[in-house]
Amino acid sequence: MILNSVLPEASTYAADIDRLFDVITLLVGVPFLIASFLFFSFIFRFKKREGTPAKYITGTEHQYMKWIHRAHVPILLFDVIIVVMAVNVWYDVKQDLPEANSTVRVIAQQWAWTFVHPGPDNVLDTADDIVTINELHVAKDTLYHYKLEALDVLHDFSVPAFRLKQDAIPGRVITGWFEPTLAGEFGIQCAEICGIGHGLMPARLIVEDRAQHAAWIAENSPLSVAAGVEDESASERTRLAAR
């Protein structure tokens, strides 16, 4: 695939979107090249020549119109193929919301991203939620819902490796989904011009295997952090008392 050669397909629906782009490129590009070749060929073949009078052609004669009508059939067929494929991809990505294994909250603002991860209980908006700035952690082969919000102006949550792009609209919470298929670190960007700092709000998406992600959740949960701080304080008090 053309896009996959320069950007990895890191989500379950990335390949479907790439395939749609490939088909559009093929079905639009090939007729364009043929038409361009004929256009310039006719220009040079039938250019003005001394001693050869010009011939007036209306373009409505049957011998000329038949070539236009013959081209209508494949062009209409190509249009139908593109529309059917585009509607299917749109439905799968934007309208059919599969059941999620986990949910994250994505909050855009000028000019940073706030990500809220569920804690060990895997339930969002509870005491053990993990909040990060400009860094989203997810597990490979896990289906996520995201709750997308904007605090000020229009933003756009874009993860090119996932082929994910969704506007964030102030006053609305938009639910979408993704399922990572490749472990690694990928870029997150705002794809909507949102002010003078628009180009300065990149973020990182870190896809880990499930064991690594579970360890990250356990280590960064506010309850675990608080327990660790309390243990350190108790140890310090014991050390001081022993002096």
C-alpha positions as CSV (number, residue, x, y, z in Angstrom):
1,M,0.0,0.0,0.0
2,I,1.2,3.5,-0.8
3,L,0.6,5.1,2.6
4,N,1.9,2.1,4.5
5,S,5.3,2.5,2.8
6,V,5.8,5.8,4.5
7,L,3.7,5.5,7.6
8,P,3.0,2.3,9.6
9,E,-0.5,1.0,9.9
10,A,-0.9,0.9,13.7
11,S,-4.6,0.3,14.2
12,T,-7.2,-2.2,13.1
13,Y,-8.9,0.2,10.6
14,A,-5.7,1.8,9.2
15,A,-5.4,-0.8,6.4
16,D,-9.1,-0.2,5.4
17,I,-8.4,3.6,5.1
18,D,-5.2,3.0,3.2
19,R,-6.9,0.6,0.8
20,L,-9.6,3.3,0.1
21,F,-6.9,5.8,-0.7
22,D,-5.2,3.4,-3.0
23,V,-8.4,2.6,-4.9
24,I,-9.2,6.4,-5.2
25,T,-5.7,7.0,-6.5
26,L,-5.9,4.2,-9.0
27,L,-9.5,4.9,-10.3
28,V,-8.9,8.7,-10.5
29,G,-5.2,8.8,-11.4
30,V,-5.3,6.4,-14.4
31,P,-8.1,8.2,-16.2
32,F,-6.4,11.5,-15.4
33,L,-3.2,10.3,-17.0
34,I,-5.0,8.9,-20.1
35,A,-6.9,12.2,-20.5
36,S,-3.8,14.3,-20.1
37,F,-1.9,12.2,-22.6
38,L,-4.7,12.5,-25.2
39,F,-5.1,16.2,-24.5
40,F,-1.5,17.1,-25.1
41,S,-1.2,14.6,-28.0
42,F,-4.1,16.3,-29.8
43,I,-2.6,19.7,-29.1
44,F,0.7,18.8,-30.9
45,R,-0.9,16.6,-33.5
46,F,-3.5,19.1,-34.7
47,K,-1.5,22.3,-34.2
48,K,-1.7,25.0,-36.9
49,R,0.2,24.2,-40.1
50,E,0.8,26.4,-43.1
51,G,-1.4,25.5,-46.0
52,T,-3.8,23.4,-44.0
53,P,-7.1,25.3,-43.4
54,A,-8.8,25.0,-40.0
55,K,-11.9,22.9,-39.7
56,Y,-14.8,24.0,-37.6
57,I,-16.2,21.2,-35.4
58,T,-19.2,21.7,-33.1
59,G,-18.4,18.6,-31.0
60,T,-22.0,17.3,-31.4
61,E,-21.2,15.1,-34.4
62,H,-21.8,11.4,-33.7
63,Q,-18.2,10.3,-34.6
64,Y,-16.9,12.6,-31.9
65,M,-19.6,12.3,-29.2
66,K,-19.3,8.5,-29.2
67,W,-15.9,8.7,-27.5
68,I,-17.3,10.9,-24.8
69,H,-20.3,8.5,-24.2
70,R,-18.0,5.5,-24.1
71,A,-15.9,7.1,-21.4
72,H,-19.1,7.7,-19.3
73,V,-19.6,4.0,-18.4
74,P,-16.2,3.3,-16.7
75,I,-16.2,6.7,-15.0
76,L,-19.6,6.1,-13.5
77,L,-18.6,2.6,-12.5
78,F,-15.5,4.0,-10.8
79,D,-17.6,6.5,-8.9
80,V,-19.9,3.8,-7.7
81,I,-17.0,1.7,-6.4
82,I,-15.5,4.7,-4.6
83,V,-18.8,5.7,-3.0
84,V,-19.5,2.2,-1.8
85,M,-16.1,1.7,-0.3
86,A,-16.1,5.1,1.3
87,V,-19.5,4.6,2.9
88,N,-18.4,1.2,4.3
89,V,-15.2,2.6,5.8
90,W,-17.0,5.6,7.2
91,Y,-19.6,3.4,8.8
92,D,-17.0,1.1,10.4
93,V,-14.8,3.9,11.7
94,K,-17.3,6.6,12.6
95,Q,-20.8,5.1,13.1
96,D,-20.4,1.5,14.3
97,L,-19.1,1.8,17.8
98,P,-17.8,-1.6,18.9
99,E,-17.7,-2.6,22.6
100,A,-14.7,-1.3,24.4
101,N,-12.2,-2.9,26.7
102,S,-11.3,0.4,28.2
103,T,-12.0,4.2,27.9
104,V,-9.8,7.2,28.0
105,R,-10.6,10.9,28.1
106,V,-8.8,13.3,25.7
107,I,-9.0,17.0,26.5
108,A,-7.6,19.5,24.0
109,Q,-6.8,23.1,24.9
110,Q,-4.5,25.9,23.8
111,W,-1.9,24.5,23.5
112,A,-1.6,21.1,25.2
113,W,-3.3,17.7,25.5
114,T,-4.6,16.3,28.8
115,F,-5.2,12.5,28.9
116,V,-7.2,10.8,31.6
117,H,-6.5,7.0,31.9
118,P,-8.6,4.7,34.0
119,G,-6.7,3.3,37.0
120,P,-6.4,-0.3,38.1
121,D,-10.2,-0.6,38.4
122,N,-10.4,0.2,34.6
123,V,-13.3,2.6,35.2
124,L,-13.0,6.2,34.1
125,D,-13.8,9.1,36.5
126,T,-12.9,7.4,39.7
127,A,-10.3,8.1,42.4
128,D,-7.5,6.1,40.8
129,D,-7.6,7.8,37.4
130,I,-4.2,8.7,36.0
131,V,-3.8,12.2,34.4
132,T,-1.0,13.0,32.1
133,I,0.0,15.9,29.9
134,N,0.9,15.3,26.3
135,E,1.4,11.6,26.8
136,L,-1.2,8.9,26.2
137,H,-0.5,5.3,27.3
138,V,-2.6,2.4,25.8
139,A,-2.2,-1.3,25.5
140,K,-1.7,-3.2,22.3
141,D,-4.6,-5.3,20.9
142,T,-7.0,-3.6,23.3
143,L,-10.1,-1.8,22.0
144,Y,-10.5,1.7,23.4
145,H,-13.2,4.3,23.4
146,Y,-12.1,7.9,23.7
147,K,-14.1,10.8,25.0
148,L,-12.9,13.9,23.2
149,E,-13.4,17.4,24.6
150,A,-12.1,20.9,23.8
151,L,-11.8,23.5,26.6
152,D,-11.6,26.6,24.4
153,V,-11.6,26.5,20.6
154,L,-11.8,23.9,17.8
155,H,-9.0,21.4,17.9
156,D,-8.5,18.1,16.1
157,F,-7.3,14.8,17.6
158,S,-5.1,13.3,15.0
159,V,-3.0,10.1,15.2
160,P,-1.6,9.6,11.7
161,A,-0.3,6.1,12.4
162,F,-3.8,5.1,13.4
163,R,-5.4,7.0,10.5
164,L,-7.4,8.6,13.2
165,K,-8.7,12.2,12.8
166,Q,-11.6,13.7,14.8
167,D,-12.5,17.3,15.5
168,A,-12.8,18.4,19.1
169,I,-15.7,20.9,19.6
170,P,-16.2,23.1,22.6
171,G,-19.3,22.1,24.6
172,R,-19.4,18.6,23.2
173,V,-18.1,15.2,24.2
174,I,-17.4,13.1,21.1
175,T,-17.0,9.4,21.5
176,G,-14.8,7.4,19.0
177,W,-12.7,4.3,19.1
178,F,-9.4,2.8,18.1
179,E,-7.6,-0.5,18.6
180,P,-3.7,-0.4,18.5
181,T,-2.0,-3.2,16.7
182,L,1.6,-2.2,16.9
183,A,3.7,-1.5,20.0
184,G,5.8,1.6,20.0
185,E,5.7,5.4,20.2
186,F,3.6,7.4,17.7
187,G,2.9,11.1,17.2
188,I,-0.3,12.9,18.2
189,Q,-1.0,16.3,16.6
190,C,-3.7,18.9,16.4
191,A,-4.9,19.0,12.8
192,E,-7.1,22.1,13.3
193,I,-5.5,25.6,13.3
194,C,-6.3,26.6,16.9
195,G,-4.2,29.8,17.4
196,I,-0.7,31.0,17.5
197,G,0.6,27.9,19.4
198,H,-1.1,25.4,17.1
199,G,2.1,24.0,15.8
200,L,3.5,23.7,19.3
201,M,1.0,21.2,20.8
202,P,2.3,17.7,19.7
203,A,1.9,14.8,22.1
204,R,3.1,11.2,22.3
205,L,1.0,8.0,22.1
206,I,2.8,5.1,23.7
207,V,1.5,1.6,22.8
208,E,2.7,-1.1,25.2
209,D,2.0,-4.8,25.5
210,R,-0.6,-5.6,28.1
211,A,1.9,-6.6,30.8
212,Q,3.9,-3.4,30.4
213,H,0.7,-1.3,30.4
214,A,-0.6,-3.0,33.5
215,A,2.7,-2.3,35.2
216,W,2.6,1.4,34.1
217,I,-1.0,1.7,35.4
218,A,-0.1,0.1,38.8
219,E,3.0,2.3,39.1
220,N,1.3,5.6,38.2
221,S,-2.1,5.2,39.9
222,P,-2.6,8.0,42.4
223,L,-3.5,5.5,45.1
224,S,-0.2,3.7,44.5
225,V,1.7,6.9,44.5
226,A,0.0,8.1,47.7
227,A,0.8,4.7,49.4
228,G,4.4,5.0,48.3
229,V,4.7,8.5,49.7
230,E,3.2,7.3,52.9
231,D,5.6,4.4,53.1
232,E,8.5,6.8,52.5
233,S,7.3,9.1,55.3
234,A,6.9,6.2,57.7
235,S,10.4,5.0,56.9
236,E,11.8,8.5,57.4
237,R,10.0,8.8,60.8
238,T,11.4,5.5,61.9
239,R,14.9,6.5,60.8
240,L,14.7,9.8,62.7
241,A,13.3,8.0,65.8
242,A,16.2,5.6,65.8
243,R,18.8,8.4,66.1
